[in-house]
Amino acid sequence: MIELLGVSKRYDSGPGRRLIAAEDVSFTIARGEFVGLTGATGAGKTTLLNIMGAIGRPDAGTVRRDGVEVTALRGAAADRYRRTVGFVFQHGVLLSALTALDNVIAPVLPFRTGWNKRDRAADLLAAVGMAGREGALPAQLSGGERQRVAIARALINTPELLLADEPTGNVDPGSAAGILDLLAGLRIEHAMTLVLASHDPQVAARCERLIRLTGGRVTCDIQLTGGESPASILRRVGQLG
């Protein structure tokens, strides 16, 4: 479904210094896979998600999805591509003045659709366990509830590719487990490809495949057998975080 070829990205980190966020990264993700990007903070996980979603652009290399060269897209073509991708960010990033329902609608508000926006948003909120909370403002929601609203928002365009950046990083363990169950179930229900970035081995253990990044480079790429404990995964790929 999506292929990275020799992707590199560096950022200015001070006078005469460049931070390596990605260095000659190449891998392919098949349609329907559940892939975890893992590694310590600063390893390049978020950078690669942004590049796959056309939020960021690499300094070198190519990203292709379903035969389309994502890295060559500009302007309106890039905007159209982004609308085919669902994004879930670590902090939820909900608009504080909008209700849960209106936050879900926000990505499609400027566009004509062949379906009722409010009805679909309400259905998605129900699907993520937020029925009855449509009128709540973000300040009235718990961290786990805000993340569920963010997941519903990411699904409003029925994406084939869902990118989740540390989706459990700011919630309690109980809420984290619920969010992982939700993402795994939605991925199957909607036949999505799911790429999840996390430094947490408990989260990594839920994925089907694990790509470890160290200093912007791929240092491990393994298939998980299912049912593996976080300790077993740590032994296989080394200390993740």
N, C-alpha and C positions, 0 to 999 in steps of 0.2 A: 504493500500500500504506500509506504513512504520510505525513501532511500536517501541517506546522507553520504556524500562522497567527498572526502578530504576537507571537511568543514573546519575552518579556523576562525577564531575571534579573539581580539585583544582590546583592552581598555586602558586609557591613560590612568595611572594611579599616582601621579606626582611628577615633578620635574625629572625628565629623563627616565621615567619608569613606565613599563607597560605590564599590565596584569594579563596573564594568559588565561582566558576563560574556556577556550576550546582550541585544540591543536591537532589538526589532521584527523578529525573524527570521521569514521566511516562505519555505517551499519544499515541494515535493512529491517524494517518491521512489516510483517505480513498482515493482511487484512484480518481483523478479529482478534489479534494478539493482545495480551495483557502484560505490558512490559514495565518494569521498574527501573528508573534511573537512580542510582544511589551513589553515595560518596559524601565526604565531609563538606561542610559549608565552604563555598568558594570553589568547589570542584568543577563547576560548569553545568550543573543540572538545569538551572533556570535559563541559562543562556541557550542551551540546546532546545528547550521547550519553546522559547520565544522565536527561535529561528525556524522551527518546524511549523509554528503557527503564523509565520510572516509578521510577527510583531517586531522582531529584530532581523538584522541582515548580517550575514557573515562577511569577514574580510576576504575570505577565499573559500572555494569549494562550492558544491552544488547540492541543492535539496530538490528531489522530485517526488511528486505524489500522484499516483495513478497516471503517469506519463506526462504530467504537467511540471515544468521547471519552476518551482515556487520561487527560487532566488532570482528569477528573471522578471517576476511580476512587479508592476508599478501602478500607482494611481488607482483607478477604479477597478482594474483587474485584481490588484492585491486586496482591495476592500471586499470584493466578491468572494475571493478565496477565504478570507478571515471569517466570513459568515458561514462557511462550511465546517468550521472548527469550533468546538466547545472548549472554553477556558475556565478552569477552577483555580483561583489564586489562594495563597496561604491565608490571607487575612480576610477573605470574603469580598472585600472592597464593594460593599453595598452603598448605595446613595442614601445618605442619612435622612433626607427629607421625603423620601418615597416609601410607600408601604411595601410589604413583601411582594404583593401581587404586581405593583408597578415596577419594582426592581426586576422582576422576571421578564416583564414586557419590554423594559428599556432597550435591549439590543435591537428589537425589531420595530420600535416606535416610529422611526422615520420612513419605514418601507411599507409598500402595499403587500399584502399576503392573501393567499387564497383561503385563509381560515381565520376564525375569530380569535384575536390575540388574547383577549381576557379569558375566554373559555380555555384556550390551551394553557395559559399560565396557571389557571386554577387547577386544571388537571395535573400539571406537573408538580405543583405544590402538594397536591394530595398524594402523588406518587412518591414524594420524598418524605412523607409523614408530616406535612405541615397544613393539612386541611383544618380550617377554622382559624388559621393565623394569617389569612390573606391581608387583613387590614392593619397588622402590627407594623410599627416602625422598627428599624434595626436596633435602636436603643432599648426596645422592649423585648428583644430576643436574646437568648443565651448564645454563647459562641458556637455550640453545635447546631442550634437552630439557624443562625446566620449562614453557616456553611451549607446547610441543606437548601436554603434559599439560593445561595450561589450556585449550587449544583443544578437546581431547577432552571435558573437563568441560563446556564451553559447548554441546556438541552432545548431551549426554545426554538432553535433552528433545525432540530433533528439532525445533529452532526454525525458524520461517520467517524470522525476522529475527535476524541476527548483528551485534552491535556490537563493534568492536575498537578499543581505545584505545591508540595507539602500540604495536602488538603487536611491533614490531621494535626498539623504543627501547633495549633493554638487552642486545642480543645482537650478536655479531660479524657482519660483512657476509655471510659465507658462510651462517651460520645464518639471517640476515634474509631472504636470497633464498629459502632453503628454506621458511621460514614463509609468505612471500608466495605461493609456488607452491602450498603446501598449502591456504591459505585460498581461493585462486582455484579450485583443483580441487574442494574440498569445496562451495563455493558452487554450482558447476554440478551436481555429483553429487547434492546434496540439494535443489536448486532453491530456494536461499535468497536473500534480499535481504541484501546485505553493505554495511554502512556502516563505514568505516575512517577513524580520525582519525590524522593524522601531519603533522609539519612537514618531513619529509624528502622532497625532490623525487624521489628514487629510488623511494620507496614510492608517491608520488602518481602516478608514471608508469604504474603497474600498474592504476590504476582506469579505469573507463569514463567517469566523469563527475567533475568536480572542483568543489567549492564552497569558495571561499576566504573566511575570516573575518578581519576586522581590527577590533579593539576591540569584539568582540561583534556586528558587523554583517556581512552578506553583501556582499562587494565584487566577487565574480566567481563566475559559475556557467557552466561550459563543458563540452561533450562532448569527450572525447578521441578521436582518430581511430584509436588503436591503433598501437603501434610507435613512438610519439613518444619522443624522448630527453628526459631530465630538463632539458637545456639549452633545448630547444624549449618545454617546458612553462613554464619560468621566463620565457621571452620573452613567452609568451602571457598570463600572469597576474601577472607581476612577481615580485619576490623573495619567496619563500614563508616563509622563516624568519629 
